[in-house]
């Protein structure tokens, strides 16, 4: 049973930073791509960032490029999303997702991820 659990959300002022963490368990973590998505009220879930199984390949949504950084620690079975220069448009529930197939390249579509966490709320006050 694969489990994905996010943490690190909260309330931050515009211009501030947060680091989200994602713990994955239930299989060999280092074999699978991981991703972050977000969903704001009244909007569809959207891609934020993704990283391949080795950490060598990363992809970002245009809206977060240069501000967000995804990384992974395959020893600790963790994925992180460092978010800097936050603004009100970044307010959303952030979800961590795990690919269901090993050794694939970076995935950016929600449908390509098989396992999801419960989400963590990020609120940016202006």
MARBA-3410 file (N, C-alpha, C, O; in Angstrom, 1 decimal):
126
0.8,-1.2,0.0,0.0,0.0,0.0,0.9,1.3,0.0,1.6,1.5,1.0 ~ 0.8,2.0,-1.1,1.6,3.2,-1.2,0.9,4.4,-0.4,-0.3,4.6,-0.6 ~ 1.6,5.1,0.4,1.1,6.2,1.1,1.9,7.5,0.8,3.1,7.4,0.7 ~ 1.2,8.6,0.6,1.8,9.8,0.3,1.2,10.9,1.3,0.0,11.0,1.4 ~ 2.1,11.5,2.1,1.6,12.4,3.1,2.4,13.8,3.0,3.6,13.8,3.1
1.6,14.8,2.8,2.2,16.2,2.7,2.2,16.9,4.1,1.5,16.5,5.0 ~ 3.1,17.8,4.2,3.2,18.7,5.4,3.9,20.0,5.1,4.5,20.1,4.0 ~ 3.7,20.9,5.9,4.5,22.2,5.8,3.6,23.4,5.3,4.2,24.5,5.2 ~ 2.4,23.2,5.0,1.5,24.3,4.6,1.3,25.2,5.8,1.6,25.0,6.9 ~ 0.7,26.4,5.4,0.4,27.3,6.4,0.0,28.7,5.9,-0.2,28.8,4.7
0.0,29.7,6.7,-0.3,31.1,6.4,1.0,31.8,6.3,1.8,31.8,7.2 ~ 1.2,32.6,5.2,2.4,33.3,5.0,2.1,34.6,4.3,1.1,34.7,3.6 ~ 2.8,35.7,4.6,2.6,37.0,3.9,3.2,36.9,2.5,4.1,36.2,2.2 ~ 2.6,37.8,1.7,3.1,37.9,0.3,4.6,38.3,0.4,5.0,39.1,1.2 ~ 5.4,37.6,-0.5,6.8,37.8,-0.5,7.6,36.8,0.3,8.8,36.7,0.2
6.9,36.1,1.2,7.5,35.1,2.1,7.8,33.8,1.4,7.5,33.6,0.2 ~ 8.2,32.9,2.2,8.6,31.5,1.7,8.0,30.4,2.6,7.7,30.6,3.8 ~ 7.8,29.3,2.0,7.4,28.1,2.7,8.1,26.9,2.0,8.4,26.9,0.9 ~ 8.3,25.8,2.8,8.8,24.6,2.2,7.8,23.5,2.6,7.6,23.2,3.7 ~ 7.3,22.9,1.5,6.4,21.8,1.7,7.2,20.5,1.6,8.2,20.4,0.9
6.8,19.5,2.4,7.5,18.2,2.4,6.4,17.1,2.1,5.2,17.3,2.3 ~ 6.9,16.1,1.5,6.1,14.9,1.1,6.8,13.6,1.5,7.9,13.4,1.0 ~ 6.2,12.8,2.3,6.8,11.5,2.7,6.0,10.4,1.9,4.8,10.4,1.9 ~ 6.8,9.6,1.3,6.2,8.5,0.5,6.7,7.1,1.1,7.8,7.0,1.4 ~ 5.8,6.2,1.2,6.1,4.9,1.8,5.4,3.8,1.0,4.4,4.0,0.3
5.8,2.6,1.2,5.1,1.4,0.7,5.7,0.8,-0.5,5.2,-0.2,-1.0 ~ 6.8,1.4,-1.0,7.5,0.8,-2.1,8.9,1.4,-2.2,9.2,2.2,-1.4 ~ 9.7,1.0,-3.2,11.0,1.6,-3.4,10.9,3.0,-3.9,10.7,3.2,-5.1 ~ 10.9,4.0,-3.1,10.7,5.4,-3.4,11.6,5.9,-4.5,11.1,6.6,-5.4 ~ 12.8,5.5,-4.5,13.8,6.1,-5.4,13.5,5.6,-6.9,14.2,6.2,-7.8
12.6,4.7,-7.1,12.3,4.3,-8.5,11.3,5.1,-9.2,11.0,4.9,-10.4 ~ 10.6,6.0,-8.5,9.4,6.6,-9.1,9.5,8.2,-9.1,10.0,8.8,-8.2 ~ 8.9,8.7,-10.2,8.8,10.2,-10.3,7.8,10.7,-9.3,6.9,9.9,-9.0 ~ 8.0,11.9,-8.9,7.0,12.6,-8.0,6.6,13.9,-8.5,7.3,14.5,-9.3 ~ 5.5,14.4,-8.1,5.0,15.7,-8.5,4.3,16.5,-7.5,3.8,15.9,-6.5
4.1,17.8,-7.7,3.3,18.6,-6.9,2.3,19.3,-7.8,2.6,19.8,-8.8 ~ 1.0,19.3,-7.3,-0.1,19.9,-7.9,-0.8,20.8,-6.9,-0.5,20.7,-5.7 ~ -1.6,21.7,-7.4,-2.4,22.6,-6.5,-3.7,22.9,-7.0,-4.0,22.8,-8.2 ~ -4.6,23.2,-6.1,-6.0,23.5,-6.5,-6.5,24.6,-5.6,-6.6,24.5,-4.4 ~ -6.8,25.7,-6.3,-7.4,26.9,-5.7,-8.9,26.8,-5.7,-9.5,26.1,-6.5
-9.6,27.5,-4.8,-11.1,27.4,-4.7,-11.7,27.8,-6.1,-11.3,28.8,-6.6 ~ -12.6,27.0,-6.5,-13.3,27.2,-7.8,-12.5,27.0,-9.0,-12.9,27.3,-10.2 ~ -11.3,26.4,-8.9,-10.4,26.2,-10.0,-10.1,24.7,-10.1,-10.2,24.0,-9.1 ~ -9.6,24.3,-11.3,-9.2,22.9,-11.4,-7.8,22.7,-10.9,-7.0,23.6,-10.7 ~ -7.5,21.4,-10.6,-6.2,21.1,-10.1,-5.2,21.4,-11.2,-5.4,21.0,-12.4
-4.1,22.0,-10.9,-3.0,22.3,-11.9,-1.7,21.8,-11.5,-1.3,21.7,-10.3 ~ -0.9,21.6,-12.5,0.5,21.1,-12.3,1.3,22.3,-11.7,1.2,23.4,-12.1 ~ 2.2,21.9,-10.8,3.2,22.9,-10.2,4.6,22.5,-10.5,5.3,23.3,-11.1 ~ 5.0,21.3,-10.2,6.4,20.9,-10.4,6.5,19.4,-10.3,5.6,18.7,-9.7 ~ 7.5,18.8,-11.0,7.7,17.4,-11.0,9.2,17.1,-11.0,10.0,17.9,-11.5
9.5,15.9,-10.6,10.9,15.5,-10.6,11.0,14.0,-10.9,10.1,13.2,-10.5 ~ 12.0,13.6,-11.7,12.0,12.2,-12.1,12.6,11.4,-11.0,12.9,11.9,-9.9 ~ 12.7,10.1,-11.2,13.1,9.1,-10.1,14.5,9.4,-9.5,14.7,9.2,-8.3 ~ 15.4,9.9,-10.4,16.8,10.1,-9.9,17.0,11.5,-9.4,18.0,11.8,-8.7 ~ 16.1,12.4,-9.7,16.2,13.8,-9.3,17.0,14.7,-10.3,17.2,15.8,-10.1
17.4,14.0,-11.4,18.2,14.8,-12.4,17.3,15.6,-13.4,17.8,16.5,-14.0 ~ 16.0,15.3,-13.5,15.2,16.0,-14.4,14.0,16.6,-13.6,13.4,16.0,-12.7 ~ 13.8,17.9,-13.9,12.7,18.6,-13.2,11.9,19.4,-14.2,12.4,19.7,-15.3 ~ 10.7,19.6,-13.8,9.8,20.4,-14.7,8.9,21.3,-13.8,8.6,21.0,-12.7 ~ 8.7,22.6,-14.3,7.9,23.5,-13.5,6.8,24.2,-14.4,7.0,24.3,-15.6
5.7,24.5,-13.8,4.7,25.4,-14.4,5.3,26.7,-14.6,6.1,27.2,-13.8 ~ 4.9,27.4,-15.7,5.5,28.7,-16.0,5.2,29.7,-14.9,6.0,30.6,-14.6 ~ 4.1,29.5,-14.2,3.7,30.5,-13.1,4.6,30.4,-11.9,4.6,31.3,-11.1 ~ 5.4,29.3,-11.8,6.2,29.2,-10.6,7.7,29.1,-10.9,8.6,29.1,-10.0 ~ 8.1,29.1,-12.2,9.5,29.1,-12.5,10.3,30.2,-12.0,9.8,31.4,-12.0
11.4,29.9,-11.4,12.3,30.9,-10.8,11.9,31.2,-9.3,12.6,31.9,-8.6 ~ 10.7,30.7,-8.9,10.3,31.0,-7.5,10.2,29.7,-6.7,10.5,29.7,-5.5 ~ 9.9,28.6,-7.3,9.7,27.3,-6.6,10.8,26.4,-7.1,11.3,26.4,-8.2 ~ 11.2,25.5,-6.1,12.2,24.5,-6.4,11.8,23.1,-5.9,11.5,23.0,-4.7 ~ 11.7,22.1,-6.7,11.4,20.8,-6.3,12.7,20.0,-6.1,13.7,20.2,-6.9
12.7,19.2,-5.1,13.9,18.3,-4.8,13.5,17.1,-4.1,12.3,17.0,-3.7 ~ 14.4,16.1,-4.1,14.0,14.8,-3.4,15.2,14.3,-2.7,16.4,14.6,-3.1 ~ 15.0,13.5,-1.7,16.0,12.8,-0.9,15.6,11.4,-0.9,14.7,10.9,-0.2 ~ 16.3,10.6,-1.8,16.0,9.2,-1.9,16.4,8.3,-0.8,16.0,7.1,-0.7 ~ 17.2,8.8,0.1,17.5,8.1,1.3,16.4,8.2,2.4,16.1,7.3,3.0
15.9,9.4,2.5,14.8,9.7,3.4,13.4,9.5,2.9,12.4,9.6,3.6 ~ 13.3,9.1,1.6,12.0,8.9,0.9,11.2,10.2,1.0,10.0,10.1,1.4 ~ 11.8,11.3,0.7,11.1,12.6,0.8,11.2,13.4,-0.5,12.2,13.3,-1.2 ~ 10.2,14.2,-0.7,10.2,15.2,-1.8,9.8,16.5,-1.1,9.0,16.6,-0.2 ~ 10.5,17.6,-1.7,10.3,18.9,-1.1,9.9,19.9,-2.2,10.2,19.7,-3.4
9.1,20.9,-1.8,8.8,22.0,-2.7,9.2,23.3,-1.9,8.4,23.7,-1.0 ~ 10.3,23.9,-2.3,10.6,25.2,-1.7,9.9,26.3,-2.5,10.1,26.4,-3.7 ~ 9.2,27.1,-1.8,8.4,28.1,-2.4,8.8,29.5,-1.9,8.7,29.8,-0.7 ~ 9.3,30.3,-2.8,9.8,31.7,-2.5,9.0,32.7,-3.2,8.3,32.4,-4.2 ~ 9.1,33.9,-2.7,8.4,35.1,-3.4,6.9,34.7,-3.6,6.3,35.0,-4.7
6.3,34.2,-2.6,4.9,33.8,-2.7,4.0,35.0,-2.8,4.2,36.1,-2.3 ~ 2.9,34.8,-3.6,1.9,35.9,-3.7,0.5,35.3,-3.6,0.4,34.0,-3.5 ~ -0.5,36.1,-3.6,-1.9,35.6,-3.3,-2.3,34.6,-4.3,-3.1,33.7,-4.0 ~ -1.8,34.7,-5.5,-2.2,33.7,-6.6,-1.7,32.3,-6.3,-2.1,31.3,-6.9 ~ -0.8,32.2,-5.3,-0.3,30.8,-4.9,-1.1,30.2,-3.9,-0.9,29.0,-3.5
-2.1,30.9,-3.4,-3.0,30.3,-2.4,-3.8,29.1,-3.0,-4.5,29.2,-4.0 ~ -3.7,28.0,-2.3,-4.3,26.7,-2.8,-4.0,25.6,-1.9,-3.2,25.7,-0.9 ~ -4.7,24.5,-2.1,-4.3,23.2,-1.5,-3.3,22.6,-2.4,-3.5,22.4,-3.6 ~ -2.2,22.2,-1.8,-1.1,21.6,-2.5,-1.1,20.1,-2.3,-1.1,19.6,-1.1 ~ -1.0,19.4,-3.4,-1.0,17.9,-3.3,0.3,17.3,-3.8,0.9,17.8,-4.8
0.8,16.4,-3.1,1.9,15.6,-3.6,1.4,14.3,-4.3,0.4,13.7,-3.8 ~ 2.1,13.9,-5.4,1.6,12.8,-6.1,2.8,11.9,-6.5,3.9,12.4,-6.7 ~ 2.5,10.6,-6.6,3.6,9.6,-6.9,3.2,8.9,-8.2,2.1,8.4,-8.4 ~ 4.2,8.7,-9.1,4.0,8.0,-10.3,3.8,6.5,-10.0,4.4,6.0,-9.0 ~ 3.0,5.8,-10.7,2.7,4.4,-10.5,3.6,3.5,-11.3,3.6,2.2,-11.1
4.5,4.0,-12.1,5.4,3.2,-13.0,6.8,3.6,-12.7,7.1,4.8,-12.7 ~ 7.7,2.7,-12.6,9.1,3.0,-12.2,9.9,3.5,-13.4,9.6,3.2,-14.6 ~ 10.9,4.3,-13.1,11.9,4.8,-14.0,11.4,5.6,-15.2,12.0,5.5,-16.3 ~ 10.3,6.3,-15.0,9.8,7.1,-16.2,10.4,8.5,-16.1,11.0,8.9,-15.0 ~ 10.3,9.2,-17.2,10.8,10.6,-17.2,9.8,11.5,-16.4,8.9,10.9,-15.8
10.1,12.7,-16.3,9.2,13.6,-15.6,7.8,13.6,-16.1,7.6,13.6,-17.3 ~ 6.8,13.5,-15.2,5.4,13.5,-15.5,4.8,14.9,-15.2,5.2,15.5,-14.1 ~ 3.9,15.4,-16.0,3.3,16.7,-15.7,1.8,16.7,-15.7,1.2,17.7,-15.4 ~ 1.2,15.6,-16.1,-0.2,15.5,-16.1,-0.7,14.7,-14.9,-0.2,13.7,-14.5 ~ -1.8,15.2,-14.3,-2.3,14.6,-13.1,-2.7,13.2,-13.3,-2.6,12.3,-12.5
-3.2,12.9,-14.5,-3.7,11.5,-14.8,-2.6,10.5,-14.8,-2.8,9.3,-14.7 ~ -1.3,11.0,-14.9,-0.2,10.1,-15.0,0.3,9.7,-13.6,1.2,8.8,-13.5 ~ -0.3,10.2,-12.5,0.1,9.9,-11.2,-0.9,9.0,-10.5,-2.1,9.3,-10.7 ~ -0.5,8.0,-9.9,-1.4,7.0,-9.3,-1.7,7.2,-7.8,-2.8,6.7,-7.4 ~ -0.9,7.9,-7.1,-1.0,7.9,-5.7,-0.9,9.4,-5.3,-0.1,10.2,-5.7
-1.9,9.8,-4.4,-2.0,11.2,-4.0,-2.1,11.3,-2.5,-2.6,10.5,-1.8 ~ -1.6,12.4,-2.0,-1.7,12.7,-0.6,-3.1,13.5,-0.4,-3.8,13.7,-1.3 ~ -3.3,13.8,0.9,-4.5,14.4,1.3,-4.5,16.0,1.0,-5.6,16.6,1.1 ~ -3.4,16.5,0.8,-3.2,17.9,0.5,-2.9,18.7,1.7,-3.2,18.3,2.9 ~ -2.2,19.8,1.5,-1.9,20.8,2.6,-2.2,22.2,2.1,-1.8,22.6,1.0
-2.8,22.9,3.0,-3.3,24.3,2.6,-2.2,25.3,2.7,-1.4,25.4,3.7 ~ -2.0,26.1,1.6,-1.1,27.2,1.6,-1.9,28.5,1.4,-2.6,28.6,0.4 ~ -1.8,29.4,2.3,-2.6,30.7,2.2,-1.6,31.8,2.3,-0.8,31.9,3.2 ~ -1.6,32.6,1.2,-0.7,33.8,1.1,-1.6,35.0,1.3,-2.5,35.3,0.5 ~ -1.2,35.8,2.3,-2.0,37.0,2.6,-1.3,38.2,1.9,-0.1,38.3,2.0
-2.1,39.1,1.3,-1.5,40.2,0.6,-1.5,41.4,1.5,-1.0,42.5,1.1
END
